[in-house]
Amino acid sequence: MKLSGARIVLECLKREGVDVVFGLPGGAVLPIYDVLHDFKGLRHILVRQEAAAGHAAEGYSRTTGKIGVCLVTSGPAATNLVTALQDALMDSIPLVAFTGQVPTHLIGNDAFQEADNVGITRSATKHNFLVKDGNDLAAIIKEAFHIAGTGRPGPVHVDLPKDVLVKEWAFDYPETVHLRSYNPTYEGHPGQIKKAARAIVRAKRPVLYVGGGIISSDASPELRALVDLTQIPVTQTLMGLGAFPMADPLSLDMLGMHGTYYANMAVHHSDVLVAIGARFDDRVTGRVDAFAPHAEIIHIDIDPSSISKNIKVDIPIVGDCKRVLGKLVEALHEELRTYPASGVREARKQWMGQVAEWKRDFPLHYEWSDEVVKPQHVVQEISNLTAGEALIVTGVGQHQMWVAQYYRFKHPRAWCTSGGLGTMGYGLPTAMGVQAGNPGKLVVNVDGDGSFQMNSQELATCVEEKLPVKTVIINNGGHGMVRQWQRLIYKERYCASDLGGSPDFVRLAEAYGCTGLRVTRPSEVVPALEKMIATPGPVVLDVTVDKHECVFPMVPAGGANIDMILAPPSVDVRDKAARSQTGF
Ligand SMILES: Cc1ncc(C[n+]2csc(CCOP(=O)(O)OP(=O)(O)O)c2C)c(N)n1
């Protein structure tokens, strides 16, 4: 069968089971859009800026477990997309991103809307391709999906010169992929798994530290089985939130720079730390030489290059989290026949007592006010009203950290945030992709007034494509996280952290055809959130909050995790009254 390159692209997507593509057309990819005109079974969502196409694909992928797809044209469209590719790379989100390219004979000739797409995206993708010969097109697309979704997932980029799209080529979609130099390891080494099981049953102060790898490999049931068997407390990374229910008594919530006191203390004092699908990034470790200094470290990860990259690991296990955890639980059953010895059992009891004491004495907290809305309160109420069942997305900044701290995540794949790259503007477009992949579910984007303004134009997409995303703007009149650093680290020399000239967000929402709501007082928070949830279609709820509020705990950059600043100096963190406002 002979088909145009453009049709081949869409036929391949169909065969990969793709049901939605996020994109924006232009000259180089118009042949594809021409075929799309009457192509059945593929929804195209027209975004307003190409980075939004990439982020939307990320949200779709993260919450559905499928590979997200985006399609943009050449030159500036491709360069706009790069931020989303790098974002997906750092958070291990599988995407296939198509860009248009000038015809092959013009490549390198300074042609109109030409950019060296493969050069530019090389370091921002897991792999990339330039299709020079249309006979390779189908095989390349097959490989792109294979590489994106296997091993450590990530974005793959396919650059499509216009002549390849226009000409006709033989079409035969390959059934399988054979890439000689690419063979991810899925099964962990049995000897290493046994070693890990032995270390775990002998541990007196064990802690599990779990990351996004649990979510991408759908390993939450296996994690649950591990915890049920061993009763080891669990701390989660920003990307891992939802891997383990935060309401569970064994949850230590998030660790690291804005992690809980009890998580950081437990990790610091642990004697065996089991890292699963997590990469020891600097927001988690703080000062590396002071991270888990007494612990024997077990690291389970699909990516061999993550092992001992930042922290030296004692028992590495390369493999898929789901499969390795399944095997580890089996090995633990075996080990537990002879262990734990009574000495270990006693030590464990003491350890759990200590952990419970940290949790009881130093919970997350903030000071309540009857006058001004506290951002933490808004997040708590979103958590209460949705019973932890909503799909949650954020921008980047203080609001992001408050969501990570105060939203009680229950399930995996219910949470999207830009963890590795920390991309402001991620919230709204990602929420759009989440909504497209999860029609009928409640999708809430908790955004900052700064982050929201980086992609607010996507409200138009939400309206046009009937994506009823609910956005809550935690409006502190500026770049709150920048202000926080300037306050705490730069001696209150505030510079470029206030945002004058922001629009009236209610009227902005209305201008796009969305519902706009506003809250300025604490008593209005719950009714407004209820109204937002009950209102059909996209809604923007602008909440004016206390601009002086900071995110605590905080580990100053370069500090050790136990050097947490717990609260402003004026607040006694043991104060019971303050604690009673935490709600949990
Ligand atoms: C694209 C991008 N530019 C700059 C930054 C640096 N940065 C990190 S947080 C932040 C402020 C975020 O402000 P806002 O979205 O209003 O959230 P808030 O901290 O106030 O909750 C800035 C500028 C970033 N993370 N991403």
The ligand as an SDF file (V2000), in Angstrom:
LIG
                    3D

 26 27  0  0  0  0  0  0  0  0999 V2000
    9.6900   29.4060   33.6010 C   0  0  0  0  0  0  0  0  0  0  0  0
   10.2120   29.7630   34.9530 C   0  0  0  0  0  0  0  0  0  0  0  0
   10.7590   30.9780   35.1610 N   0  0  0  0  0  0  0  0  0  0  0  0
   11.2210   31.3080   36.3960 C   0  0  0  0  0  0  0  0  0  0  0  0
   11.1740   30.4230   37.4290 C   0  0  0  0  0  0  0  0  0  0  0  0
   11.7510   30.7980   38.7950 C   0  0  0  0  0  0  0  0  0  0  0  0
   10.6740   30.7980   39.8000 N   0  0  0  0  0  0  0  0  0  0  0  0
   10.4430   29.7530   40.6150 C   0  0  0  0  0  0  0  0  0  0  0  0
    9.1260   29.9840   41.6070 S   0  0  0  0  0  0  0  0  0  0  0  0
    8.8580   31.5180   40.9790 C   0  0  0  0  0  0  0  0  0  0  0  0
    7.7050   32.3380   41.4610 C   0  0  0  0  0  0  0  0  0  0  0  0
    6.3980   31.6780   41.2130 C   0  0  0  0  0  0  0  0  0  0  0  0
    5.3610   32.6020   41.4050 O   0  0  0  0  0  0  0  0  0  0  0  0
    3.8700   32.1300   41.3900 P   0  0  0  0  0  0  0  0  0  0  0  0
    3.5870   31.2950   40.2220 O   0  0  0  0  0  0  0  0  0  0  0  0
    2.9850   33.3260   41.5660 O   0  0  0  0  0  0  0  0  0  0  0  0
    3.7760   31.1850   42.6380 O   0  0  0  0  0  0  0  0  0  0  0  0
    3.9730   31.4960   44.1980 P   0  0  0  0  0  0  0  0  0  0  0  0
    5.3870   31.1810   44.5290 O   0  0  0  0  0  0  0  0  0  0  0  0
    3.6270   32.9240   44.4120 O   0  0  0  0  0  0  0  0  0  0  0  0
    3.0100   30.5430   44.8370 O   0  0  0  0  0  0  0  0  0  0  0  0
    9.8100   31.8450   40.0120 C   0  0  0  0  0  0  0  0  0  0  0  0
    9.8680   33.1270   39.2970 C   0  0  0  0  0  0  0  0  0  0  0  0
   10.6130   29.1510   37.1430 C   0  0  0  0  0  0  0  0  0  0  0  0
   10.5380   28.2040   38.0530 N   0  0  0  0  0  0  0  0  0  0  0  0
   10.1160   28.8680   35.9160 N   0  0  0  0  0  0  0  0  0  0  0  0
  1  2  1  0
  2  3  1  0
  2 26  2  0
  3  4  2  0
  4  5  1  0
  5  6  1  0
  5 24  2  0
  6  7  1  0
  7  8  2  0
  7 22  1  0
  8  9  1  0
  9 10  1  0
 10 11  1  0
 10 22  2  0
 11 12  1  0
 12 13  1  0
 13 14  1  0
 14 15  2  0
 14 16  1  0
 14 17  1  0
 17 18  1  0
 18 19  2  0
 18 20  1  0
 18 21  1  0
 22 23  1  0
 24 25  1  0
 24 26  1  0
M  CHG  1   7   1
M  END
$$$$
